[in-house]
Amino acid sequence: MISDDDLFRLAIFLGSVAMLLIVLYHFLEVNAKDDSQSPLSTSSTTATDKKIPVGADPVGFSPAAAISARGSFMAVGLI
Protein backbone atom coordinates (compact mmCIF):
# COMPACT_ATOMS: atom_id res chain seq x y z
CA MET A 1 0.00 0.00 0.00
CA ILE A 2 1.18 3.54 -0.70
CA SER A 3 2.22 5.58 2.30
CA ASP A 4 1.36 9.22 2.91
CA ASP A 5 4.94 10.27 2.24
CA ASP A 6 5.01 8.44 -1.10
CA LEU A 7 1.70 10.01 -2.10
CA PHE A 8 3.01 13.45 -1.12
CA ARG A 9 6.17 12.99 -3.21
CA LEU A 10 4.13 11.72 -6.16
CA ALA A 11 1.79 14.73 -5.97
CA ILE A 12 4.72 17.17 -5.81
CA PHE A 13 6.44 15.43 -8.74
CA LEU A 14 3.33 15.35 -10.94
CA GLY A 15 2.49 18.97 -10.12
CA SER A 16 6.02 20.04 -10.98
CA VAL A 17 5.93 18.14 -14.27
CA ALA A 18 2.57 19.73 -15.13
CA MET A 19 3.91 23.23 -14.46
CA LEU A 20 7.03 22.59 -16.55
CA LEU A 21 4.87 21.34 -19.42
CA ILE A 22 2.68 24.45 -19.20
CA VAL A 23 5.72 26.73 -19.27
CA LEU A 24 7.22 24.76 -22.17
CA TYR A 25 3.95 24.94 -24.12
CA HIS A 26 3.72 28.72 -23.68
CA PHE A 27 7.37 29.19 -24.63
CA LEU A 28 6.88 27.20 -27.82
CA GLU A 29 3.58 28.93 -28.64
CA VAL A 30 5.04 32.43 -28.25
CA ASN A 31 8.13 31.66 -30.33
CA ALA A 32 6.36 29.72 -33.09
CA LYS A 33 6.62 31.11 -36.60
CA ASP A 34 3.28 31.87 -38.20
CA ASP A 35 3.48 30.81 -41.86
CA SER A 36 -0.21 31.17 -42.70
CA GLN A 37 -1.26 34.31 -44.53
CA SER A 38 -4.96 34.95 -44.05
CA PRO A 39 -6.71 37.91 -45.72
CA LEU A 40 -7.36 39.47 -42.32
CA SER A 41 -3.72 39.38 -41.24
CA THR A 42 -2.49 41.21 -44.35
CA SER A 43 -4.49 44.35 -43.63
CA SER A 44 -2.83 47.23 -41.83
CA THR A 45 -5.44 47.48 -39.07
CA THR A 46 -5.53 45.24 -36.04
CA ALA A 47 -8.44 44.07 -33.92
CA THR A 48 -7.72 46.75 -31.30
CA ASP A 49 -7.84 49.48 -33.97
CA LYS A 50 -11.37 48.46 -34.85
CA LYS A 51 -12.64 48.53 -31.26
CA ILE A 52 -11.61 52.10 -30.42
CA PRO A 53 -14.09 54.69 -31.72
CA VAL A 54 -12.92 57.21 -34.29
CA GLY A 55 -11.51 60.33 -32.66
CA ALA A 56 -10.98 58.69 -29.26
CA ASP A 57 -7.61 58.84 -27.54
CA PRO A 58 -6.36 55.21 -27.50
CA VAL A 59 -4.38 55.75 -24.31
CA GLY A 60 -7.18 57.43 -22.38
CA PHE A 61 -10.07 55.46 -23.88
CA SER A 62 -12.17 53.37 -21.55
CA PRO A 63 -15.73 52.07 -21.92
CA ALA A 64 -16.73 53.82 -18.70
CA ALA A 65 -15.54 57.15 -20.11
CA ALA A 66 -17.58 56.57 -23.26
CA ILE A 67 -20.73 55.85 -21.23
CA SER A 68 -20.23 58.87 -18.98
CA ALA A 69 -19.75 61.07 -22.04
CA ARG A 70 -23.16 59.96 -23.37
CA GLY A 71 -24.99 60.48 -20.09
CA SER A 72 -25.56 59.00 -16.68
CA PHE A 73 -25.80 55.28 -15.98
CA MET A 74 -29.55 55.61 -15.42
CA ALA A 75 -30.05 57.07 -18.88
CA VAL A 76 -28.17 54.21 -20.48
CA GLY A 77 -30.07 51.62 -18.46
CA LEU A 78 -27.14 50.01 -16.65
CA ILE A 79 -28.59 50.54 -13.17
Backbone as CSV, one residue per row, in Angstrom:
resi,resn,N_x,N_y,N_z,CA_x,CA_y,CA_z,C_x,C_y,C_z
1,MET,0.839,-1.182,0.000,0.000,0.000,0.000,0.889,1.253,0.000
2,ILE,0.391,2.311,-0.597,1.180,3.539,-0.703,1.074,4.338,0.602
3,SER,2.211,4.819,1.053,2.217,5.584,2.300,1.904,7.057,2.007
4,ASP,1.648,7.791,3.056,1.358,9.220,2.908,2.554,9.982,2.332
5,ASP,3.744,9.603,2.756,4.944,10.265,2.241,5.141,9.994,0.746
6,ASP,4.897,8.759,0.321,5.010,8.437,-1.102,3.973,9.191,-1.922
7,LEU,2.762,9.275,-1.404,1.699,10.007,-2.096,2.031,11.492,-2.185
8,PHE,2.608,12.044,-1.126,3.010,13.448,-1.118,4.085,13.700,-2.170
9,ARG,5.112,12.828,-2.225,6.174,12.990,-3.211,5.661,12.836,-4.629
10,LEU,4.721,11.904,-4.836,4.131,11.717,-6.157,3.336,12.949,-6.583
11,ALA,2.582,13.525,-5.650,1.794,14.727,-5.967,2.707,15.908,-6.292
12,ILE,3.770,16.083,-5.540,4.720,17.166,-5.805,5.388,16.956,-7.164
13,PHE,5.789,15.729,-7.470,6.443,15.426,-8.739,5.501,15.684,-9.911
14,LEU,4.271,15.169,-9.836,3.331,15.348,-10.942,2.933,16.817,-11.115
15,GLY,2.791,17.543,-10.033,2.490,18.968,-10.124,3.629,19.750,-10.748
16,SER,4.853,19.378,-10.397,6.020,20.044,-10.981,6.133,19.754,-12.471
17,VAL,5.891,18.503,-12.855,5.934,18.142,-14.268,4.851,18.894,-15.041
18,ALA,3.655,19.005,-14.464,2.571,19.730,-15.128,2.943,21.199,-15.324
19,MET,3.516,21.831,-14.323,3.913,23.233,-14.455,5.008,23.398,-15.495
20,LEU,5.974,22.498,-15.541,7.026,22.589,-16.553,6.464,22.411,-17.957
21,LEU,5.490,21.518,-18.111,4.874,21.337,-19.422,4.083,22.571,-19.841
22,ILE,3.426,23.224,-18.895,2.678,24.449,-19.204,3.638,25.548,-19.638
23,VAL,4.732,25.713,-18.917,5.724,26.735,-19.274,6.351,26.415,-20.636
24,LEU,6.660,25.152,-20.887,7.222,24.760,-22.172,6.245,25.016,-23.311
25,TYR,4.970,24.694,-23.101,3.954,24.943,-24.124,3.872,26.432,-24.455
26,HIS,3.823,27.285,-23.436,3.716,28.719,-23.683,4.975,29.256,-24.362
27,PHE,6.128,28.756,-23.982,7.370,29.185,-24.633,7.343,28.829,-26.116
28,LEU,6.930,27.608,-26.420,6.878,27.198,-27.820,5.797,27.946,-28.589
29,GLU,4.681,28.232,-27.967,3.584,28.933,-28.638,3.968,30.379,-28.956
30,VAL,4.644,31.030,-28.036,5.038,32.429,-28.251,6.103,32.530,-29.332
31,ASN,7.021,31.586,-29.384,8.134,31.655,-30.327,7.875,30.930,-31.638
32,ALA,6.671,30.434,-31.854,6.359,29.718,-33.088,6.252,30.699,-34.246
33,LYS,6.722,30.281,-35.395,6.621,31.106,-36.599,5.251,30.877,-37.214
34,ASP,4.594,31.962,-37.587,3.276,31.875,-38.195,3.438,31.977,-39.706
35,ASP,3.288,30.852,-40.413,3.479,30.814,-41.860,2.195,31.075,-42.637
36,SER,1.056,30.985,-41.975,-0.209,31.165,-42.696,-0.469,32.648,-42.952
37,GLN,-0.925,32.948,-44.151,-1.262,34.311,-44.531,-2.757,34.366,-44.805
38,SER,-3.530,34.810,-43.838,-4.960,34.947,-44.047,-5.256,36.357,-44.551
39,PRO,-6.389,36.570,-45.214,-6.713,37.908,-45.720,-6.834,38.942,-44.607
40,LEU,-7.220,38.519,-43.414,-7.361,39.471,-42.320,-6.011,39.909,-41.771
41,SER,-5.016,39.033,-41.811,-3.721,39.378,-41.236,-2.906,40.280,-42.155
42,THR,-3.261,40.372,-43.436,-2.488,41.207,-44.349,-2.916,42.668,-44.297
43,SER,-4.057,42.956,-43.685,-4.492,44.347,-43.629,-3.665,45.109,-42.599
44,SER,-3.659,46.422,-42.714,-2.830,47.234,-41.834,-3.487,47.513,-40.489
45,THR,-4.768,47.232,-40.339,-5.435,47.479,-39.069,-5.475,46.202,-38.252
46,THR,-5.439,46.378,-36.945,-5.525,45.239,-36.042,-6.895,45.226,-35.378
47,ALA,-7.149,44.206,-34.593,-8.440,44.073,-33.917,-8.638,45.213,-32.915
48,THR,-7.571,45.672,-32.271,-7.725,46.751,-31.304,-8.017,48.070,-32.003
49,ASP,-7.532,48.256,-33.237,-7.836,49.478,-33.973,-9.324,49.575,-34.278
50,LYS,-9.964,48.456,-34.502,-11.370,48.461,-34.854,-12.277,48.675,-33.663
51,LYS,-11.804,48.410,-32.445,-12.635,48.527,-31.258,-12.674,49.941,-30.695
52,ILE,-11.667,50.744,-30.957,-11.610,52.095,-30.418,-12.354,53.024,-31.366
53,PRO,-13.327,53.800,-30.849,-14.093,54.692,-31.720,-13.202,55.737,-32.391
54,VAL,-13.658,56.213,-33.532,-12.915,57.215,-34.293,-12.852,58.508,-33.481
55,GLY,-11.693,59.081,-33.386,-11.509,60.335,-32.665,-11.212,60.157,-31.184
56,ALA,-11.265,58.933,-30.672,-10.980,58.693,-29.256,-9.481,58.553,-29.057
57,ASP,-9.020,58.981,-27.891,-7.614,58.842,-27.541,-7.379,57.392,-27.123
58,PRO,-6.537,56.612,-27.846,-6.360,55.206,-27.503,-5.778,54.984,-26.117
59,VAL,-4.975,55.924,-25.627,-4.381,55.753,-24.306,-5.413,56.031,-23.223
60,GLY,-6.224,57.049,-23.406,-7.180,57.434,-22.382,-8.562,56.847,-22.582
61,PHE,-8.755,56.005,-23.597,-10.075,55.462,-23.876,-10.431,54.362,-22.894
62,SER,-11.628,54.449,-22.353,-12.173,53.365,-21.547,-13.671,53.328,-21.783
63,PRO,-14.291,52.157,-21.705,-15.734,52.073,-21.920,-16.526,52.915,-20.923
64,ALA,-16.032,53.018,-19.695,-16.734,53.822,-18.697,-16.720,55.298,-19.088
65,ALA,-15.618,55.754,-19.668,-15.542,57.146,-20.106,-16.505,57.394,-21.262
66,ALA,-16.665,56.416,-22.133,-17.579,56.567,-23.257,-19.023,56.628,-22.779
67,ILE,-19.364,55.836,-21.771,-20.728,55.853,-21.226,-20.989,57.163,-20.499
68,SER,-20.024,57.629,-19.718,-20.231,58.866,-18.976,-20.308,60.061,-19.917
69,ALA,-19.663,59.974,-21.081,-19.747,61.065,-22.045,-21.133,61.136,-22.673
70,ARG,-21.818,59.995,-22.776,-23.162,59.964,-23.365,-24.230,60.368,-22.362
71,GLY,-23.998,60.155,-21.091,-24.991,60.482,-20.088,-24.778,59.649,-18.842
72,SER,-25.705,59.725,-17.936,-25.559,58.999,-16.684,-25.852,57.514,-16.896
73,PHE,-25.551,56.713,-15.894,-25.802,55.279,-15.978,-27.301,54.994,-16.043
74,MET,-28.099,55.815,-15.404,-29.546,55.612,-15.416,-30.102,55.814,-16.807
75,ALA,-29.550,56.785,-17.542,-30.052,57.074,-18.881,-29.696,55.948,-19.850
76,VAL,-28.590,55.278,-19.614,-28.168,54.207,-20.484,-28.871,52.907,-20.124
77,GLY,-29.347,52.799,-18.893,-30.070,51.622,-18.458,-29.185,50.580,-17.810
78,LEU,-28.033,50.975,-17.294,-27.143,50.014,-16.649,-27.501,49.790,-15.193
79,ILE,-28.210,50.715,-14.589,-28.587,50.544,-13.174,-30.090,50.453,-13.071
